[in-house]
């Protein structure tokens, strides 16, 4: 889960002025903008809060997800949410709105950390995703990332993760080098999630996964959040990046992260 937050913060300044290289300052200023946490981190931590308050059988997870997303979203209304989601945040009786946006995938990593099996990770993902992104492509995007995170944290190698994604979700036919020249900003699950997964699959370290996702020049914070959420449990996260990222979070959001890690486990530290 911390990997998603780091990816979000690192990618935040490149979201609308994308770079097409891995050679850029991590957590650096860009075109007058400074790194910050965005809706990706806020909603990831909202999902974590919902899971912390959900009993083992999970029956109230969707209701808790709505409560926590609205609670956190209303507290941080300027985090960068899409227009439809903003309306959902401030609606008294919110309903899913058939979205297939990549918001379904960027927030979903806690579903895998709180799970004792792949099947439970997918049930958690469905319960959290369906409260907003109930389009089949939205549900697929949430499931695909939750599956990758679960497999990564339980010891699967990259080939097993790649095969699982290809069998169940996306073909993954192009390398980053083939994607990068023609790729443009895309906020759909089908147009951004497989590319972010590919960034993880080609990476040599946690940081390299983040850089690979940002180097596509697309929805940088979200794609880096997705790649980072998988790379974190796979590679571990350098302590220096953990400390740096925590410095961007306000105390209430940091408390959610620490409580979640205490209950469900944290990324190992990378060498």
N, C-alpha and C positions, 0 to 999 in steps of 0.2 A: 504493500500500500504506500509506503514512503517513496518507493520508486516513481509512482504516479505523481506524487506531489513535487518531487524534484524535477521530473520532466516538464510538468506544467510551469513551474517557476522559470526554469531555464529557457523554455520555448516562448514565454509570454511576450517578449519584446520582438520576436520574429514573426508573429502571427499574420500581420498584414503587410510585411515587407520582407518576404521570405528569402532566405539564403539558399544557394544551390551548392554548398560545399560544407564539409565537416570542420573546416578551419574558421572558427569564430570564437569569440570570448564566451565561455560558459559563465552565466550569471553576469554578463557584461551589459553595459548600456548599448543601445542601438537606435540610431536616428532620433536621439533625444529622449528615448523612452528608457525607463528603468525596470528591471525585473520585479515581478510581484506575483502573489498567488492569484489565481483566477477562479472562475466558476468550476473548473475541473477539480481543483483541490477542495473547494468548498463543498461540492456535491459528493466527492469521494469521502470526505469526513462526515457528511450527513448520512451516507450509507453506513459508515462505520458506527455512528451513534445509534442508528436504527437496529443494527445487528446486536449491539451491546444490550439493548433493551428488549430483545426478542427471546422468548423462551425456547428451549431446545427443539420443540416440535415445529416451531417456525410459523404457526398459523397466523400470527399477527404481524408478520414482517412487512407486508405491503402497507398496512395502516401505519406502522411505525416509520416506514420510509417516507410516506407523505408528510407525516408530522415533522420529521427531522429535516427533510428538504425545505419545507416551508419555514421552519424555525431558523435554520442557518441562512437560507436565501434571503429572508426578510431582514436578518441582522446585517448581511453584507449584500445589499441590493445592487451595488455598482461593480460586482465581480466580473461582469462580462457575459451574462446570460443572453440567450436568444430571445427575441420578442415574444414568441408564443409561450416559452417557459416562464418569462417574467409574469405574464398574465396568469399562468397556472399558479405561480408562487403566491399571488395575492388574491386568489379566488377562495371563497369560503368553503365551497364544496368542489374541490378539484377533481377532474376526470381525465383519463388518458386521452391523448389527442392524435393518436395514430402516427406518431413521428418515427422517421427512420434516420434521424440525425445521430451524429457520433457521440452526443451526450450520453447515450445508452452505454457506450463502451468505456468512456473515460472515467466514469465513477464506480465501476463495477468490481474492482480488485478486492475490496473487503469481503465480497461474497465468497471468494475462493479461500481467503485466509481463515474465515470462520467455519469452514466446512471440513468434515471428516472423511468425505469421499467426493469423487467427481460428480456423482449424481446429486449430492447435497449442494455442491457448488453451483450446479446448473439450476437447481430449484431456488436457491437463494437469488441467483441472477435473474431468473424469471420474475420472482416476486418483486424485486426492486425495479426492474426495467419496465414491467407492465403498467406501472402507475402513470407513466407518461408515454413511453416509446413502445406502444403496443402494435406497431406495424411489424409484419414478419421480418423485414430487414433490420429493424431496431432490435427485436428480440434476438435475432441471429447474431448481431454485433455484440450484444451483451454476453450472450452465451459463449461466443468464440473467445473473447478476452478472458472471461472467468475460467474457461477450460484451460487456456494457456497458462494463466497464473497458477491454477491448482497443479497442473502437471509440472511446472517449473519448481514449485516449492516442495513437491514430493519426489524429486529426483529424476524426472524424465530428462532424457537428452534432447538435443535440438531436433534430431531426425524423428524421434517419436512425436514431438510437438508438431513438427511440420506435417507429418503423416496424418495426425489427428485433425488438424485444420483442413487439410486437403480432402479428407474423407467426409468431413461433416459440415464444413463452412465455406471455404474459399479455395480456388485452384492454386493460388500463389505461383503464377507462371513466370513473372518477371523479377529480375534482380533489381536492386536499387539503382545500379548504373543504367539499366534499361528504362526504369520508371522516371528517373530524375529529369531528363531533357523535356519530356512532354507533360509532366505533372503540373497541375494547377490547384489552387485552393478549392477544397471540396469538403463540405461538412456532413455528407451522408455517410452512414456506416459502410455501405458497399463501395464507396469511393475513397475511403480513408483508413478503415480498420485493417484490411489485408496489407496495405502498404506499411502501416505501423508494425504489424507482426513481422513482415519481411525485414524491417530495420532491426528488430531483435534477432531474427534468425541469422543475419549476416554479421552480427556484432562480435567483437572480441573482448568486450568488457562492458560493465554497466554504463560507463560514460560514453563508450562508443555507440551503444544502442541509442542513447539520447541524441547524440550528434547525428547519427544516421537518420533518425526520424525528422529532425529539424532540417537536415540538408535537402529534404524533398521540396522545400519551399511551399508547403501547403498550410494546413491548419496546425501550425507548429506546436502550440502548447498542448493541444489535445493529442496529436499523434505522438509527441514525446511522452505525454502522460501514459498513453497506452503501451508504448514500447518500454518505458521505464517500469511500469507495473509488472511486466513479465521478466525483464532483465534483473530487477531487484532480487527476487528470490532465486533466480538462476545463478547469478554471479556473486551476489552480495553487494553491499553498498559501502564505499569508502567512508570512514568516519568523518572525514573533512567535509564531504558533501552533505552528510546528515546534519552536521552542526550548522553548515551554511544555510540549508533549507529551513531548519527550525527557526532560524533568525528572521525569516520572512512571515512566519505565522503569528497571529495574535494569540494571546494566552488561552482563550476559550477553545480555539481550534487545536492548539497544541495539546491541551488536556484530553481532548477526544482521542487524538493519535496515541498518546502515551497510555491511556486506559485500554484502548483496543490492543495495543502491542502487549500489555501486561496480561491480558486475558487470552489472546489468540496467537501470540508469537510475533516476532519481529524479524526483519531481514538480518541475515548474518552480516558481519562486517567483512568487507573485501580487504585483501592484502594491499 
